[in-house]
Amino acid sequence: MTTRIEPFKAIAISELAHRLKAEGKPVIHMEFGQPSTGAPKAAIEAAHRVLDSDAMSYWESAPLRARIAAQYHEAYGLEVAPERVILTAGASPALLLSMLAGFEAGDRIAMARPGYVAYRNTSRAIHLEPVEIDCGPETRYQLSAQMIAEMDPAPAGILIASPANPTGTILPPEELAAIAEVCKARGIRIISDEIYHGIAYGKPTPSVLEFDDEAFIVNSFSKYYSMVGWRLGWVIAPADKADTVRAYRGNLFLSPPSLSQHAALAAMDCREELEAHVETYRANRAALLEALPRMGLSSIAPPDGAFYIWADISHLTDNSLAFCERLLRDTFVATAPGLDFDPVNGHRFMRFSFAVSTPEVKEAISRMEPWFAALRSS
Ligand SMILES: Cc1ncc(COP(=O)(O)O)c(C=O)c1O
């Protein structure tokens, strides 16, 4: 059997971080993109309430689908029929189901490199062919309409994410509109991963649905809603593909977790608490943006959204995995090596996740600053 997918390399760092923590070391986890805050209070209360009364059957919540559809009106002014909302156990299955419903085996799917590791691995797992396009600072590490227009032959699809992981960059509305136009003209299907919507620091984050009603939109309660382990997300499918997505969902996963659906419905009305998390990320981002250049890391992507900073460390190493491991062993600050996100150039990059508390970010900076200074003078 051929091996089509690779494990996340950040897991090696995370395992070491947990071992060090078990030994009593003061580890700060900045390797994974997961909020440390937990679900909103009202979501937990809702879960407690239904635990005693609900048998937790196979179930897709109609009220939650309607609430998500209404959210597209509130946030983007769009009318989305609730039937087009398919609830899934997170963005990961949402991505898989969109690929299955949108493409045929052998189809080529273009995506930016660097990009989220599961894009290429999930494509490969279902026999799609990921076409990774090297994207640098000139396009803010994102695909551009021009790149898509110049692809020959045209791919069957593209996968975009704005804000993106690992860079946090946002595609401006004009570029998104141009991308949608090129894709329409060339018959290219779009999957848009909008999992970081809601976490942005000033730039607008339009949904691709504003420009292309035929796109698959992937989203989740993992990031903005701070509910990673509840495993709940959704697809907005094109009207003529919703039944296909639902059929795949039924066969592959039956239904999303019942308890999480009750909790998520309550979470959607917890704006104040959730916006407070975004304010924490904003403070963390500002602290890092100030400190990283002092540490000699001045070539960084502009983190317009999400909670990541993608930093060029080519002047310090050509082995980001060994570099992150050394940083962890010396300072107990866990970070992600760039290799997961970019198998070609990622050995020269690392990613900081700032979805932790502000005191933790400040403590991490105070430990990393002398470490980087010593490295530069050695
Ligand atoms: C860009 C992106 N898409 C999808 C996912 C998967 O999210 P979920 O927890 O909803 O499966 C992640 C997780 O980090 C991500 O960064």
The ligand as a MOL file (V3000), in Angstrom:
LIG
                    3D

  0  0  0     0  0            999 V3000
M  V30 BEGIN CTAB
M  V30 COUNTS 16 16 0 0 0
M  V30 BEGIN ATOM
M  V30 1 C -7.2580 26.0860 8.6480 0
M  V30 2 C -7.8460 24.9820 9.4430 0
M  V30 3 N -8.8660 24.2870 8.9360 0
M  V30 4 C -9.4160 23.2580 9.6240 0
M  V30 5 C -8.9530 22.8960 10.8740 0
M  V30 6 C -9.6050 21.7470 11.5900 0
M  V30 7 O -10.5060 22.2360 12.5330 0
M  V30 8 P -11.5770 21.3750 13.3330 0
M  V30 9 O -11.1170 21.3450 14.7560 0
M  V30 10 O -12.8640 22.1450 13.2190 0
M  V30 11 O -11.6680 20.0370 12.7220 0
M  V30 12 C -7.9040 23.6100 11.4470 0
M  V30 13 C -7.3720 23.2300 12.7660 0
M  V30 14 O -6.4010 23.7510 13.2510 0
M  V30 15 C -7.3410 24.6840 10.7120 0
M  V30 16 O -6.3250 25.4010 11.1880 0
M  V30 END ATOM
M  V30 BEGIN BOND
M  V30 1 1 1 2
M  V30 2 1 2 3
M  V30 3 2 2 15
M  V30 4 2 3 4
M  V30 5 1 4 5
M  V30 6 1 5 6
M  V30 7 2 5 12
M  V30 8 1 6 7
M  V30 9 1 7 8
M  V30 10 2 8 9
M  V30 11 1 8 10
M  V30 12 1 8 11
M  V30 13 1 12 13
M  V30 14 1 12 15
M  V30 15 2 13 14
M  V30 16 1 15 16
M  V30 END BOND
M  V30 END CTAB
M  END
